[in-house]
């Protein structure tokens, strides 16, 4: 039992570290396609999502669970899963890629790390789940951390661009938090790994529609696919992202949602560390402090009120199917 819990903690940290790698892979292997921001963001996110979906489908096939994925997609539950796929797929991933392009991986990761806090607020408004005093302290701390990052960004040469990127990242965080609220009921009674594979398939289909609608989207996808220097790192990032999903859920099964999420949001710090050490990105005192404070605030929010025994007081169940 002790070994199982220890490996669960390791899986939680690994899920955060692997998502940190995803953040620096997306813009790292050469410049992203020259085009409008919406077209570029959608193209990169779509290729990423296709790679993640293929990884999860292959994994399901190896595990003999591919039939289960098909069965879920053919059931009534597919509509509910589709409602989760929209905010978690095109809205989150598209916005996240745009934020990385605008603000850089470190600030984008830190801003999106507020998703558990936003989820807590949404749970209070939509699901009537209560936050205790510690939860609201966590919300305040996370907001203070985001403010530090914004102040640091505003003082840079590209301050306006970075601030816009942070705003987009916060929107992406809100989308993924909303997905968790929808998933509270949509995912009940289903295996999470199977549901995630189905979610990625539906998300990929939605991205196909978005690419057709966004001006220049098809051309941007063609640019990515035709350029090996762009395609390979994005596909690798997608596969790593799929693996990140797997170890995230494995951590949840071993140590529970609250602890797993508290370890998972370490991706903000992992991303900043990787960007600094591998990409030579500047790591200022304010940005570093903001990263730590945001993560600490999110942890406080997640862990507050655990064990209170209140009916439905399980915010984690509403945030299982995210990122």
C-alpha positions in Angstrom: 0.0 0.0 0.0 2.8 2.4 0.9 4.6 1.7 -2.3 1.4 2.3 -4.2 0.9 5.7 -2.6 4.6 6.5 -3.2 4.2 5.7 -6.9 1.0 7.8 -7.0 2.9 10.8 -5.8 5.6 10.2 -8.4 2.9 9.9 -11.1 1.4 13.2 -10.0 4.7 15.0 -10.3 5.4 13.2 -13.6 2.1 14.4 -15.0 3.1 18.0 -14.2 6.6 17.6 -15.5 5.5 16.1 -18.8 3.0 18.9 -19.4 5.9 21.3 -18.7 7.8 19.6 -21.5 4.7 20.0 -23.8 4.8 23.7 -23.2 8.3 24.2 -24.4 8.1 21.8 -27.3 5.2 23.6 -29.0 7.2 26.8 -29.8 10.7 25.4 -29.5 11.7 23.6 -32.7 11.8 26.5 -35.0 9.4 29.4 -35.5 5.8 28.7 -35.7 4.0 29.2 -39.0 4.0 32.7 -40.3 0.3 33.7 -40.4 -2.5 35.1 -38.3 -2.5 34.3 -34.6 -5.9 32.5 -34.8 -4.9 30.4 -37.7 -1.5 29.5 -36.2 -3.0 28.6 -32.8 -5.7 26.5 -34.2 -3.4 24.7 -36.6 -0.8 23.8 -33.9 -3.5 22.8 -31.4 -5.3 20.7 -34.0 -2.1 18.7 -34.9 -1.3 18.4 -31.2 -4.8 17.0 -30.5 -4.7 14.5 -33.3 -1.4 13.2 -32.0 -2.8 12.9 -28.5 -5.9 11.1 -29.8 -3.8 8.7 -31.8 -1.6 8.0 -28.8 -4.6 7.3 -26.5 -6.4 5.2 -29.2 -3.2 3.1 -29.7 -2.9 2.7 -25.9 -6.5 1.6 -25.7 -5.9 -0.9 -28.5 -2.9 -2.4 -26.8 -4.9 -2.7 -23.6 -7.8 -4.3 -25.4 -10.1 -1.4 -24.5 -10.6 0.0 -28.0 -14.1 -1.6 -28.2 -15.0 0.2 -25.0 -14.0 3.5 -26.6 -16.2 2.8 -29.7 -19.1 1.8 -27.5 -18.9 5.0 -25.6 -18.8 7.1 -28.8 -21.8 5.2 -30.1 -23.8 5.8 -26.9 -26.0 8.6 -25.7 -23.1 9.6 -23.4 -21.2 10.8 -26.4 -23.2 14.0 -26.4 -22.2 14.8 -22.8 -18.6 14.0 -23.6 -18.8 16.2 -26.6 -19.9 19.1 -24.3 -16.8 18.4 -22.3 -14.6 18.3 -25.5 -15.5 21.7 -26.7 -14.1 23.8 -23.8 -11.3 21.3 -23.1 -10.3 21.0 -26.7 -10.7 23.9 -29.1 -11.3 26.6 -26.4 -8.6 25.4 -24.0 -5.9 24.0 -26.3 -6.3 26.7 -29.0 -6.2 29.4 -26.3 -3.3 27.8 -24.6 -1.2 27.7 -27.8 -2.1 31.3 -28.5 -1.0 32.2 -24.9 2.3 30.4 -25.3 2.9 32.3 -28.6 2.0 35.7 -27.1 3.4 35.4 -23.5 5.9 32.6 -23.7 5.6 29.1 -22.0 6.4 30.3 -18.5 3.8 33.0 -18.1 1.2 30.9 -20.1 1.7 27.9 -17.8 1.5 30.0 -14.7 -1.7 31.7 -15.8 -3.4 28.4 -16.8 -2.4 26.9 -13.4 -5.3 29.0 -12.0 -7.8 26.5 -13.4 -8.4 24.7 -10.1 -9.2 28.1 -8.5 -11.5 29.0 -11.3 -13.1 25.6 -11.0 -13.7 26.2 -7.3 -15.5 29.5 -8.0 -17.6 27.9 -10.8 -18.4 25.0 -8.5 -19.7 27.4 -5.9 -21.8 29.3 -8.5 -23.1 26.3 -10.6 -23.0 23.3 -8.3 -23.5 25.1 -5.0 -20.4 23.5 -3.5 -19.1 25.6 -0.7 -15.6 26.9 -0.2 -14.4 27.2 3.4 -12.1 30.0 4.6 -9.0 28.2 3.4 -10.5 27.9 -0.1 -11.1 31.6 -0.4 -7.6 32.3 1.0 -6.3 30.1 -1.8 -8.3 32.1 -4.4 -6.9 35.4 -3.1 -3.3 34.0 -3.0 -3.6 32.8 -6.6 -5.0 36.1 -7.7 -2.0 37.9 -6.0 0.4 35.6 -7.9 -1.2 36.3 -11.2 -1.0 40.1 -10.4 2.8 39.7 -9.8 3.2 38.0 -13.1 1.2 40.7 -14.9 3.3 43.5 -13.2 6.4 41.8 -14.4 5.1 41.4 -17.9 3.9 45.0 -18.1 7.5 46.2 -17.5 9.0 44.2 -20.4 9.6 45.5 -23.9 6.7 43.3 -25.2 4.6 44.1 -22.1 1.3 44.6 -24.0 1.7 41.4 -26.0 2.6 39.5 -22.9 -0.4 40.9 -21.0 -2.7 39.9 -23.8 -1.2 36.4 -23.7 -1.8 36.1 -20.0 -5.4 37.2 -20.5 -5.9 34.6 -23.2 -4.3 32.0 -20.9 -6.8 32.9 -18.1 -9.6 32.4 -20.7 -8.2 29.0 -21.5 -8.1 28.2 -17.8 -11.7 29.2 -17.4 -12.6 26.9 -20.3 -10.9 23.9 -18.8 -12.4 24.7 -15.4 -15.9 24.8 -17.1 -15.2 21.4 -18.7 -14.6 20.0 -15.2 -18.0 21.3 -14.1 -19.7 19.7 -17.1 -17.7 16.5 -16.5 -19.1 16.2 -13.0 -22.2 14.5 -14.4 -21.1 13.5 -17.9 -18.3 11.2 -16.6 -20.2 9.4 -13.8 -19.9 5.6 -14.0 -17.4 5.5 -16.8 -13.7 4.5 -16.9 -11.7 7.7 -17.1 -9.1 6.4 -19.5 -11.8 5.2 -21.9 -13.6 8.5 -21.6 -10.5 10.5 -22.2 -9.8 8.6 -25.4 -13.4 9.3 -26.6 -13.0 12.9 -25.5 -9.9 13.3 -27.6 -11.5 11.8 -30.7 -14.5 14.2 -30.4 -12.1 17.1 -29.7 -10.2 16.2 -32.8 -13.4 16.2 -34.9 -14.3 19.7 -33.5 -10.8 21.0 -34.3 -11.4 19.8 -37.9 -14.5 22.0 -38.1 -12.7 25.0 -36.5 -9.8 24.7 -38.9 -12.3 24.9 -41.8 -14.0 28.0 -40.3 -11.0 30.0 -39.2 -9.5 32.1 -42.1 -6.2 30.6 -43.1 -6.6 27.6 -40.9 -6.3 25.0 -43.6 -3.2 26.7 -45.0 -1.7 26.9 -41.5 -2.2 23.1 -41.0 -0.7 22.5 -44.4 2.3 24.6 -43.4 2.8 22.5 -40.2 2.4 19.2 -41.9 4.7 20.1 -44.7 7.5 21.3 -42.4 9.1 18.4 -40.6 10.9 20.8 -38.2 7.4 22.0 -37.0 5.5 18.7 -37.4 7.8 16.4 -35.4 8.0 18.4 -32.2 4.3 19.1 -32.2 3.5 15.4 -32.7 6.0 14.5 -30.0 4.3 17.1 -27.7 0.9 15.5 -28.5 2.2 12.0 -27.6 3.8 13.3 -24.4 0.5 15.2 -23.6 -1.4 11.9 -24.1 1.1 10.2 -21.7 0.6 13.1 -19.3 -3.1 12.3 -19.3 -2.4 8.6 -18.5 -0.1 9.2 -15.5 -2.5 11.9 -14.3 -5.4 9.5 -14.0 -3.1 6.8 -12.6 -2.1 9.2 -9.9 -5.7 10.0 -9.1 -6.5 6.3 -8.7 -3.6 5.8 -6.3 -3.7 8.9 -4.1 -7.0 10.5 -4.8 -8.1 13.6 -6.8 -7.0 16.3 -4.3 -3.4 15.2 -3.9 -3.0 14.3 -7.5 -4.2 17.7 -8.7 -2.0 19.4 -6.1 1.0 17.7 -7.7 -0.2 18.1 -11.3 -0.4 21.9 -11.1 3.4 21.9 -10.5 3.5 22.1 -14.3 3.6 25.9 -13.9 7.0 25.6 -12.1 8.2 22.8 -14.3 7.5 24.8 -17.5 9.2 27.9 -16.1 12.3 25.8 -15.1 12.5 24.0 -18.5 12.0 27.3 -20.4 14.8 28.9 -18.4 17.3 25.9 -18.5 16.6 24.7 -22.1 15.4 27.8 -24.0 17.4 30.4 -22.0 14.2 32.3 -21.3 14.6 35.1 -18.7 13.4 34.2 -15.2 12.9 37.3 -13.2 12.2 37.5 -9.5 8.6 38.7 -9.9 7.8 36.0 -12.5 9.4 33.3 -10.3 7.6 34.5 -7.2 4.3 34.7 -9.1 4.7 31.2 -10.3 5.2 29.9 -6.8 2.4 32.0 -5.4 -0.1 30.9 -8.0 0.7 27.2 -7.5 0.5 27.6 -3.7 -2.9 29.3 -4.0 -4.2 26.6 -6.2 -3.0 24.0 -3.8 -4.7 25.7 -0.9 -8.0 25.9 -2.8 -7.9 22.3 -3.8 -7.0 20.9 -0.3 -9.4 23.2 1.6 -12.4 21.5 3.1 -11.2 18.0 2.3 -12.8 15.5 4.7 -15.6 17.9 5.6 -18.1 15.3 4.8 -20.4 17.6 3.0 -22.5 15.9 0.3 -21.0 16.6 -3.1 -17.9 18.2 -1.6 -15.5 16.7 -4.1 -14.4 19.4 -6.4 -11.8 17.0 -7.8 -14.5 14.8 -9.4 -15.6 17.8 -11.4 -12.0 18.5 -12.6 -10.8 15.0 -13.5 -11.2 15.3 -17.2 -9.2 18.4 -17.9 -6.1 19.8 -19.8 
